[in-house]
Amino acid sequence: MEIPYTATARPDTGLFNAKLGVWMFLASEVMLFGALFSTYVLLRVGAPSWPHGYEILNIPLATLNTVILISSSVTMVMSWASLMMKEFKKYKMYMGLTILLALGFLIVKGFEYGAKFSHGLYPSESTFLAIYFTLTGLHGLHVIGGIIVNTYFWGPGSKMWHTDPQRFTNRVEVAGLYWHFVDLVWIFLFPVMYLL
Amino acid sequence: MSDEETKENSTSPTEAIETAGPHVAAPHVVEHLELGFWRKYVFSTDHKMIGIQYGITGLLFLLFGFSLMLLMRWQLAYPGEAIPFLGELFGPDRMPEGIMLPEFYNQLGAMHGTIMVFLGVVPLAVGAFGNYILPLQIGAIDMAFPKLNMASYWAYFLGGVTMLTSFFVPGGAANSGWTSYAPLAVIATMGQTLWLFGMVFLITSSLLGSINFIVTTIQLRAHGLSFMRLPFFVWAQLVTAFLLLLAFPPLEAAGILQLMDRLAGTSFFLPSGLVVSGVPLEVSGGGSPLLWQHLFWFLAHPEVYVLILPAMGIVAEIIANNTRKTLWGYKSMVYALIFLGFMSFIVWAHHMFLTGMGTTISAFFQTTTMIISIPSIVILTALFLSLWGGSIRFTTPMLFALAFLPMFGIGGLTGLPLGLAPPDIHLHDTYYVIGHFHYIVAPGTLLALFAGIYYWYPKVTGRKLNDTLGKIHFWGSFIFLNGVFMPMFIQGLAGVSRRLYDGGAIYAHAQGVLHLNEFISVSAWLLGLAQIPFIINFFMSMRKGKKVSDNHWEATTLEWAATTSPPLAHGNFATVPEVHRGPYEYSLPGHKKDYTPQNERVEV
């Protein structure tokens, strides 16, 4: 027997299993990042002095990264939409673009980190740098996780398109939901760390 | 004994299967894939096998965590005296000449708490009972994500291995209490780092598990099984899963921050100007020790309900079945449960009245704490009222379930003074607190979990646990559990602090209640002996226990519509059941038998 509602939605809930699953997962992620942002607020409120992000961090690079990540969210939607329109080749292209953009984000982030380290700015230097490296580092891990999942769906995982297209489309949709969340975290991170 | 036993005797196992109902009588049409040993027993994706894996691992960890406490109880009863026979085995780093070192005592204390909560009770209550029973009770063929289910067990297993390994690193295991308060934990030995890594594994396991439980319950309910027809156990597991899902991530965040403090030299939890052993600590400072407590208790208070809700679910099932009537106020119980789950997120700082966080915050949290006691009392009262007018069968599981009610009552009521800031100032960090929460978790949850084992053992193995051994186990456990925890209230009211290496021997105010230490310790060791009948029973009954029918307890919920020990590989039900009625339709007037299963269309 097959487990029901892996490909089609259950009529009374209107959801297939993985979609509900990923929403639950994202709810827990909200709590994870919520706790870290609360930590930021508590430490900053309790600190006698707190540097402005723009005095230490590189705003142009971070702006570039914001553009890159938002674009990758757009290509991610396009890849799912291509599957919905049964255009597998377009899917491959858009998914490939998404992965490349995500790698681009990491490369820019790597330059930023490198510049900080070369100036002796480590997490142990100050509470500001500690929370900066922790939050962006954890976000970076989420980007890496997204790249791994998306690469699987771009490469070996895409074979499923030929056997079970509905389920494969669902998988890409779910991966997309996760990817938009990663994007959303950055949209909070950018102003909080760099601009405020 | 009761008439139920005589009834069994008249039915041979083969007859029982033939008469057990329309669904089980059908021949198995399920494809039976022959899996190898590793895929079948070790890396299984079947919820029943994973449930058994969780159950056995959880029981072993419970025994292990309990033994740690038995060692500590020697030191508390006879401070500074060598432990006979055993002491020497621990080596000069831990017990030179058999005398326990304070450092080792601290390790035992921290690891007892961690192991009992995160590796023992939760895996057993949620991992084992949830995995095995929940899909059966909702008429599903498996969990929604079988591979994720396997991953969640193995993450738990790795977490357990990490915790056990930490005993053997330099400086030993974590020794800053199960709460790992900063800044003490940040400057502790290497065991603390392993504790944090272990917790990350356990949190991952809980997250995967909770997502699976929620999706399974919402998506895979059998046709006709609406939310208000769910057995109370399923409701309890569903609310528990939400607590695990939303409360654990902040602890994960806290764990990451403490790891950063320990490994990357940051100061999230280290205030400026910290001096350790007379030497100023070389860190940037500016952190907040209070922050750790907030993040920790944001998990750990909902965690208390994670420990108790599945137990309430088990007890509700057993009480309905053994009183032969429906639960009193099923709907109020469900609403109370949901409200309880919600409220459990906004009471956490009642653990922190003494931290100096301010009276305004204290006032808020003591108000929410008083409010959360209401739904707990609603559920407990409903369970008590369910007994009223029932023709109670005093089966072994029912004894455990009945004992749960007053024990949880004591645990809950003794918690009220702790929830109000003024009495808490006196009682905080004393043995009163230890007595209070142990009454909830040990005589409360553990008795309920044993009740569950006695109740569902026939479903898992097809055989019944021996009743005589079961009753010895029950009375022994019940008496000695009270012998252990009741005197702690007296000690705590006298002001004896917890976490004292000598049990309070050097304190003048403790002298009057010091003699109780020996009484508690002897009770604890006897409690250990009282578990032997259970261990014998558990293994002996697998082969020699009395064979029983599919629906041995004449219960109404769906797990009893499946065959005994349902086949692996998604083969729970020969045909997927359809639900026509509520969960506890017992003793309906005008019906021939006193129970009407949920999947029964017409009365026979």
Interface residues (C-beta under 8 A of the other chain):
Chain A: M1 E2 I3 P4 Y5 R10 T13 L15 N17 A18 L20 G21 M24 F25 A27 S28 E29 M31 L32 F33 G34 A35 L36 T39 L42 L43 G46 A47 P48 Y122 P123 S124 E125 S126 T127 A130 I131 F133 T134 L138
Chain B: V30 I141 D142 A144 F145 P146 L207 S210 I211 N212 I214 V215 I218 Q219 L220 L245 L246 A247 F248 P249 P250 E252 A253 A254 I256 L257 M260 A264 G265 T266 S267 F268 V283 S284 G286 G287 S288 L291 H294 L295 F298 H570 G571
